[in-house]
Amino acid sequence: MMARNGMTPTEIGKILTDEKVLVPSEIVGNGHVRKDGIKRGWNRNTVKRILQNVTYLGWVSNGNVKKINYKSKKIMTMPMEERTIVKGKHTPLIDEETFNIVQDMIKSRTSTRVKSYDWLLKGLITCKECGKKLSIVPQKHPNKTTFYVRCNTYACNTHLHLCTPHSNNLEKLTNYVLEQVKARCKEFLDETKYMKVANSSKDTILKDRLNFKNEILVLEKKLKDIDKIIDKLYEDKCKGLFQDEDFTRLYSKQTETRKDINDRIKCLQKQIENEDSSVDINKLVKDFVELKEITRTMLVSLVDRIEVSEDKEITIYYKFNILNMRKLNDEEELINVG
């Protein structure tokens, strides 16, 4: 009724959070918790998904998503008219008139983004406190537009105080990062320093590669266990031990876990490949130093991610462990910040 009376998903989410209503993930037992131990609250997207879910009408909807193609694991959400919907499968929680009114109100508030900004550090900057990506916000002035980076957790859940803005001037941040990366590359090209770092870090790199491979083996075993669980769920569903809604919930939980594991395996395999191709680092670094204008392709070939903290501390993590080595001074040992 709150949505029918004109309240936005953001306003509804704030009320539910203030009243300490459990979010769906907590009800099914996989509630997400921040690094500081605080549970996530309701946000606009969660409320909107519930308001648009035909399950509450007593309907069952199939074909909600599909793979882009058989070679890819990426999925896309299908429009309502292309889904298979069967009405009257269980007792509805709301009437169809209310549902349709709410859908019209949601559509009336939905706007299409007309501008998409492309920037050099896009997708590389993350929040140190919550781990989410940082996006950019334009601030218009009479003569020009200035861009600032902002934490996505803060932007989506401002009223929950889950994170802070992490606001930084994009131009200054970009220039600082490029200066730091270029300085690191110049240091790497110093033959004496390079040989010393390479010899000192050889054992560390081999150890890291072994750890990556061992973790992949553990994750692959977990994948097999998940496949067995999914097969058992399907068998139990066929025997009538599960309602469709319960099966969908349990199946979704397992497939989501499987997706996270597959993503982690890909990440580890990528790190192994990066280390195995270390003979090409010299060329990458040299090209970066010599280029007058740094391209995004060149930057992402060297940098894995850039962390920005609440107090504006910036840490750059490179894709190659040997570039993450830091030399304190001639007498001290090397440390690894990656």
C-alpha positions in Angstrom: 0.0 0.0 0.0 2.9 2.3 0.6 3.9 2.1 -3.1 0.3 2.5 -4.2 0.0 5.7 -2.1 2.9 7.2 -4.0 6.0 6.4 -1.9 9.2 5.8 -3.9 11.3 2.5 -3.4 13.9 4.6 -1.6 11.4 6.0 0.9 9.9 2.5 1.4 13.4 1.1 2.0 14.2 3.7 4.6 11.0 2.8 6.5 11.7 -0.9 6.4 15.2 -0.4 7.6 14.1 1.9 10.4 11.5 -0.7 11.5 14.3 -3.4 11.4 12.4 -5.6 8.9 14.6 -8.5 7.7 15.8 -8.2 4.1 15.1 -11.2 1.9 18.7 -12.5 2.0 18.5 -12.7 5.8 15.3 -14.7 5.7 16.8 -17.4 3.4 20.0 -17.4 5.5 22.6 -15.7 3.2 22.5 -12.2 4.6 25.5 -10.1 3.5 27.5 -8.4 6.2 29.9 -5.5 5.8 33.6 -5.7 6.8 32.7 -3.9 10.1 30.1 -6.5 10.9 27.0 -4.4 10.2 24.2 -6.1 8.2 22.9 -4.6 5.0 19.6 -2.8 5.1 16.9 -2.3 2.5 17.8 -0.4 -0.6 15.9 1.0 -3.6 16.7 -1.9 -6.0 15.6 -4.6 -3.5 12.2 -2.9 -3.0 11.8 -2.3 -6.7 12.4 -6.0 -7.5 9.7 -7.0 -5.0 7.2 -4.5 -6.3 7.7 -5.9 -9.9 7.6 -9.6 -8.9 4.5 -11.3 -10.3 4.9 -14.1 -7.7 2.9 -12.0 -5.3 0.0 -12.0 -7.7 -0.2 -15.8 -7.4 1.5 -16.2 -10.8 4.6 -18.3 -11.8 7.0 -16.8 -14.2 9.5 -18.8 -16.2 12.2 -17.7 -18.7 13.0 -14.6 -16.7 16.7 -14.7 -17.9 18.6 -16.3 -20.6 22.2 -16.7 -21.7 23.5 -14.4 -24.4 24.8 -17.4 -26.3 25.9 -20.9 -25.5 29.6 -19.9 -25.3 29.0 -17.3 -22.6 28.0 -17.5 -19.0 26.6 -14.0 -19.1 22.8 -13.7 -18.8 20.3 -11.0 -19.7 16.9 -10.2 -18.1 14.1 -10.9 -20.5 11.2 -8.4 -21.0 7.9 -9.4 -19.4 6.2 -10.1 -22.7 8.8 -12.7 -23.6 8.4 -14.7 -20.4 6.1 -17.7 -19.8 3.6 -16.7 -17.2 1.0 -19.1 -15.6 -1.7 -17.4 -13.5 -3.5 -18.7 -10.5 -0.8 -21.2 -9.2 -1.0 -20.1 -5.6 -2.8 -17.6 -3.3 -2.0 -14.0 -4.2 -0.8 -11.5 -1.6 -2.0 -8.5 -3.6 -4.7 -7.8 -6.2 -3.9 -7.2 -9.9 -5.3 -3.7 -9.9 -2.9 -2.6 -7.1 0.0 -4.3 -8.9 -0.7 -2.6 -12.2 -1.1 0.8 -10.5 2.3 0.4 -8.9 3.9 -0.7 -12.2 2.6 2.5 -13.9 4.0 4.6 -11.0 7.4 3.0 -11.3 7.5 3.5 -15.1 6.5 7.2 -14.6 9.6 7.7 -12.4 12.0 5.8 -14.6 14.2 8.0 -16.8 16.6 7.0 -19.5 20.2 8.0 -19.1 21.2 10.1 -22.1 24.9 10.6 -21.2 27.5 8.0 -20.6 30.9 9.3 -19.5 34.0 7.5 -20.6 37.0 8.0 -18.3 40.5 6.6 -18.1 40.2 5.0 -14.6 36.7 3.6 -15.2 36.3 0.2 -13.5 39.7 0.3 -11.8 38.9 2.4 -8.7 37.4 0.7 -5.7 36.4 1.8 -2.2 38.9 0.5 0.4 36.2 0.4 3.1 33.4 -1.5 1.3 35.1 -2.9 -1.8 32.6 -1.5 -4.3 33.5 0.4 -7.4 33.7 4.2 -7.5 31.7 6.0 -10.2 31.8 9.7 -11.3 29.4 12.6 -10.7 29.5 15.7 -12.8 29.3 19.1 -11.1 28.4 21.8 -13.5 29.8 25.3 -13.3 29.1 28.3 -15.6 32.2 27.8 -17.7 33.0 24.0 -17.3 32.0 20.7 -15.8 34.1 19.2 -13.0 33.9 15.5 -12.3 34.3 13.8 -8.9 34.5 10.1 -8.0 31.9 8.7 -5.5 31.5 5.4 -3.7 28.6 3.4 -5.2 27.5 2.0 -1.8 27.1 5.5 -0.5 25.3 6.6 -3.6 22.7 3.7 -3.5 22.2 3.7 0.3 23.0 7.2 1.5 20.4 7.1 4.3 21.8 3.8 5.7 25.2 5.3 6.3 26.9 2.1 5.0 29.8 4.0 3.6 31.1 7.6 3.0 31.3 9.5 -0.3 35.0 9.1 -0.9 34.7 12.2 -3.0 37.9 13.1 -5.0 38.5 15.4 -7.9 38.7 13.0 -10.9 41.3 15.1 -12.8 43.7 15.4 -9.9 43.2 11.7 -9.0 43.9 10.6 -12.6 47.0 12.7 -12.8 48.3 11.3 -9.5 47.7 7.7 -10.5 49.5 8.2 -13.8 52.4 9.8 -12.1 52.7 7.0 -9.6 52.5 4.3 -12.3 55.0 6.0 -14.5 57.4 6.4 -11.6 57.1 2.7 -10.8 57.7 1.8 -14.4 60.8 3.9 -14.6 62.1 2.4 -11.4 61.5 -1.1 -12.9 63.5 -0.3 -16.0 66.6 0.5 -14.0 68.5 -2.7 -14.8 70.3 -2.9 -11.4 67.1 -2.5 -9.4 65.2 -4.8 -11.7 67.7 -7.7 -11.3 67.8 -7.3 -7.6 64.0 -7.2 -7.3 63.6 -10.1 -9.8 66.1 -12.4 -7.9 64.6 -11.5 -4.5 61.0 -12.0 -5.6 61.5 -15.2 -7.6 60.6 -17.5 -4.6 57.6 -15.4 -3.7 56.2 -15.5 -7.2 56.6 -19.3 -7.4 54.9 -19.7 -4.0 52.1 -17.4 -5.1 51.6 -19.5 -8.2 51.5 -22.7 -6.2 48.9 -21.2 -3.8 46.7 -20.1 -6.7 46.7 -23.6 -8.2 46.0 -25.2 -4.8 43.0 -22.9 -4.3 41.7 -23.7 -7.7 41.7 -27.4 -6.9 39.7 -26.7 -3.7 37.2 -24.6 -5.6 36.8 -27.2 -8.3 35.9 -29.7 -5.6 33.3 -27.3 -4.3 31.8 -27.0 -7.7 31.4 -30.7 -8.0 29.6 -30.7 -4.6 27.3 -27.9 -5.7 26.4 -29.9 -8.9 25.5 -32.9 -6.7 23.3 -30.6 -4.5 21.5 -29.2 -7.5 20.9 -32.7 -8.9 19.5 -33.8 -5.5 17.2 -30.7 -5.4 15.9 -31.5 -8.8 15.2 -35.1 -7.9 13.4 -34.0 -4.7 11.3 -31.5 -6.7 10.3 -34.3 -9.2 9.2 -36.4 -6.2 7.0 -33.5 -5.0 9.1 -32.8 -1.9 9.4 -29.1 -2.9 7.0 -26.4 -3.9 8.0 -24.5 -7.1 8.8 -21.4 -5.1 11.0 -23.2 -2.6 12.8 -25.0 -5.3 13.5 -21.8 -7.2 14.8 -20.1 -4.0 17.2 -23.0 -3.2 18.3 -23.5 -6.8 19.0 -19.8 -7.1 21.1 -19.8 -4.0 23.3 -22.7 -5.3 23.7 -21.3 -8.8 24.7 -17.9 -7.3 27.3 -19.7 -5.2 28.5 -21.6 -8.2 28.8 -18.3 -10.2 30.9 -16.7 -7.4 33.2 -19.8 -7.4 33.6 -19.8 -11.2 34.4 -16.0 -11.1 37.1 -16.7 -8.4 38.6 -19.5 -10.5 38.8 -17.2 -13.5 40.5 -14.5 -11.4 43.1 -17.0 -10.1 43.8 -18.4 -13.6 44.3 -14.9 -14.9 46.8 -14.2 -12.1 48.7 -17.4 -13.0 48.7 -16.4 -16.7 50.0 -12.9 -15.8 52.9 -14.4 -13.8 53.6 -17.0 -16.6 53.9 -14.2 -19.1 56.3 -12.1 -17.0 58.8 -12.1 -19.9 56.6 -9.5 -21.5 56.6 -7.1 -18.6 59.7 -5.2 -19.9 57.9 -4.3 -23.1 54.7 -3.3 -21.3 56.5 -1.0 -18.9 58.8 0.5 -21.6 55.8 1.3 -23.8 54.0 2.9 -20.8 56.9 5.2 -20.0 57.5 6.2 -23.6 53.9 7.0 -24.5 53.1 10.7 -24.5 49.4 10.0 -24.1 48.4 7.0 -21.9 45.6 4.9 -23.3 43.1 2.9 -21.2 44.3 -0.3 -22.9 47.8 0.3 -21.7 46.7 1.2 -18.2 44.6 -1.9 -17.6 47.4 -4.1 -18.9 49.5 -3.1 -15.9 47.0 -2.1 -13.2 44.7 -4.5 -11.4 42.9 -2.1 -9.2 43.2 1.3 -7.4 41.9 1.5 -3.8 40.8 4.9 -2.5 40.3 5.1 1.3 38.0 7.4 3.3 40.9 9.6 4.2 41.9 9.9 0.5 44.8 7.4 0.7 45.5 5.9 -2.7 47.0 2.4 -3.2 47.8 1.0 -6.6 47.8 -2.8 -7.1 49.6 -4.1 -10.3 48.7 -7.2 -12.2 52.3 -8.5 -11.9 53.6 -9.4 -8.5 57.1 -8.1 -9.4 55.7 -4.6 -9.9 54.0 -4.8 -6.5 57.4 -5.2 -4.9 58.6 -2.1 -3.0 62.2 -1.4 -2.2 62.6 0.4 1.2 66.3 1.3 0.9 69.6 -0.4 0.1 69.8 -2.2 3.5 66.2 -3.2 4.0 64.4 -6.2 2.5 61.7 -5.9 -0.2 58.0 -5.9 0.8 55.0 -7.0 -1.3 51.9 -4.7 -1.2 49.9 -6.8 -3.6 
